[in-house]
Amino acid sequence: MTRPLIGVSTYLEAGARWGVWELEAALLPVGYPRLVQAAGGVAAMLPPDDPSHASAAVARVDGLVIAGGPDVDPVHYGAERSPRCGPPTPERDAWELALIRAALESGTPLLGICRGMQLLNVALGGTLVQHIDGHVAEVGVFGRHSVKPVPGTRYAEIAPEAADVPTYHHQAVDRLGQDLVASAFATDDGTVEAIELPAPAWVLGVQWHPEMGEDLGVMRALVRAAS
């Protein structure tokens, strides 16, 4: 059986170092492609590009992952910037929003991870909380907390019981976007931890970082949907 091709969006960094080089780079933590590969897919990086090319890019992959990363610019959901909101990344915002909309239009299976879940919510008209406490262990260190699935949802089919997940975020879903349903919550404070569109669409966002853990469930579900 041919392994499905899973496109994964990337960071765009002004300077990254490897060997003797320090150059502008489109990059992705290796946990993402390794998770795709372990789940049975082939990973393809989709660095920021002109948003007009998003539909063509999505047409060439079987599934799409919008990766984690910097804060979403609040201009995209009509909010004033909070002092706790990180600096904007306009190229990445524009490209990933275009990828999400192209995937929704084409019916391409879509998984949003952390920032990717937040962008999915914004793409469908939702809003974000620009800062919450308690979901970052310390700067540069992933923590863990428990999330509980909502019975009857796609996420509950993947993970029917509460589970500890790797987490690192300080923003969260506020008002849900059009047709989205919350499919998991943090057990300690009720933060929305997963969102999805009802069937037949295969569209799921998770607030945590499965690429930093050992559970393949969410990515395997995407790969199956893309096969």
N, C-alpha and C positions, 0 to 999 in steps of 0.2 A: 504494500500500500504506500502511495506517495505521501510523504510527510507534509502537512500543510505549511505554507509560508506565512509567518506571523510578522507583520511590520511593527516595529517598536519606535516610538518617537524618542528624540535625544535632546540632551543639553546642547547649548551653544555657549562656549566659554571663551572669554577674551584671551586667556593664556593658560596653557596646560604644559606640563613638563614630562618628557620621556627621553631617555638617552641624553644626547647633547642638545636636544631641541626644547624650545619654549615658544609655542605658537598658538594662535587661535585654533580652537578645536571643537568639532562636533563629537560628543562623547557620551558614553552610557556605562554606568556601573555594571560590571560583568555578571552580577546576579541576575539581571534581566535576561540576557541571552541564555545563560545556563538554565534558568527556570523554564524558558520556552523549550530548550533542547531536552531537558529531563522529562517534560510533559509530552514529548513526541512531536514537536514542531521544529521548523527551521526558522531562525531569527534573522530579520533583515532590518537594519537601522534606517530610520526615516528622519534625517536631519532637517532643521528648519529650511523652508523653501518658500517660494512665492505661493500664497494661498490659492491662487488660481490653478495650481497644479495638484491640489489635494485630491480631487476626484480621480485623476489619472493614476495617482499613486495608490489610492485605495483599491482601484480596479485591478491592480496587479498583485494584491495580497489576498490571502484567504481569511485572515483575521487581523485585528488591530489592537495594539496595546498603547495607551497613552501613559507614559511613565511619570513617576514622581519628579519633584523639583521645586523651583521657587514659587513664591506666592503669585496668585492670579491678580492681575491689575484690577482694582475695584471699578475702574471705568467701564468694564465689561458687564457689570451688573448694577450700574447707576448709583454707586455709593461714593461718598467722600473717603479719601485715603486716611486710614488711621495711622498714627505715629508708630504703631506696632506692626504695620504691614511692611513687608520687604520691598526692595527696589523692583521696578517693573522690568519685564523681559518681553518687549513688544513683538520681536520676531517670533519667539516661541509661542506666545499667546495666539497670535494671528494664525500661525501654521497649524497648531494643534486644534484650535476651534474649527478651522476649515476641515481638518481630517475627521473630527468627530461628526460634523454635519454631513460630510460625504459618506461616512460609514452608516449613519442613520438613514440617509436617503437611499443607499444601495442595499441595505440589509446586511452589510458585512458584520460578522460577530465582533463585538467591541468590549474591551476590558479597560477600565480606567483605574489606575493605581495612585492613591493619595492625591496629589495635584490633579491627576487624570480624572479622578472621581469628581473633584471640585469643578473642573472645567466642563465635564459632562453636565453637571447640574446647571452651570452658568449658560452653557450652550442651549439649554432647554428653558431658559428664562428664570432660573432660580437665583438665589443670593447666598452669600457666605458670611459667616462670622469671621472677622478679620484677626481675632486673637482669642484663644482659650488657653488656660493653664492646665497642667497635669498630664499632657500627652507627649512630653519630651523628657526623657530621663535626665539628660544634661547635654550641653552643646556637643554635637558630633557623636552622640552615643544613642543607639536605638534602645528603647525600652520595650516592655511587654505589658499588655493588659488584656482583660477578657472581653470578648464580644459575644452577644447572644443573638442567634438568628430569629427572624420572624417566621412563624409557621406558615406554610403554604407558599412561600416565595422560592424563586430559583436558588437563591443562596442557601436557604434551608435544605434544599435537595442536595446541595454540594456538601454542606456541613450542618447536619441536623442538631448538633449539640453545641453548647457554649465552648469556646476555645480561646486560649491565650495566643495573641498574635504580635508580631514585631511592629512597633509603632514609632513614628517620629513626625509629628505635625503640630502646628499651632493655629491652624485655621480649620473650619468645619462648615458643613452644610447648615444653612439657616432655613430659608424658604425653599421647598422642593420645586424643581422645574416641572414643566408640563408633562403629565402622565407618569412621572417617576414615582416610585414607591420606596419607602425605607424598608430594607430587608435585614438589617442588623443594627444593634445599638450597643454602645459600651455599657457593660454591666454596672460600672461604678457611678457614672454621671449621666447616662442616657444620651451621650453624643451619637448622632447618626454615623454609623460605621460602614454601611453598605447601602447602595441604592440600585434600582434596576427598572427596566421597562417591562411591562407585562408581555407574556408570550403573544404572538409568535416571535417577536424580536428577541435576539440574544444580545442584551446590553446590560452590563453589570459594572458597577464601580465599587471599589473597596478602599477604605480610608487608610488601611495599614499597608505594610510592605511585604507581600509574600515572597519577594525575591531575596529577603533577608532571613527567611526561615526554611524549614524543611518540608512543609506541607505543600504538596503539588495540586491539591484539589481544585482550586480556582483556575489555575492555568490549564490543568487537564480538561476542565469543562470547556474552556475557550477553544482549546485545540480540537476537542471532539466536535464542537459546533462548527468549526472551520473546515472539518474534514469532508 
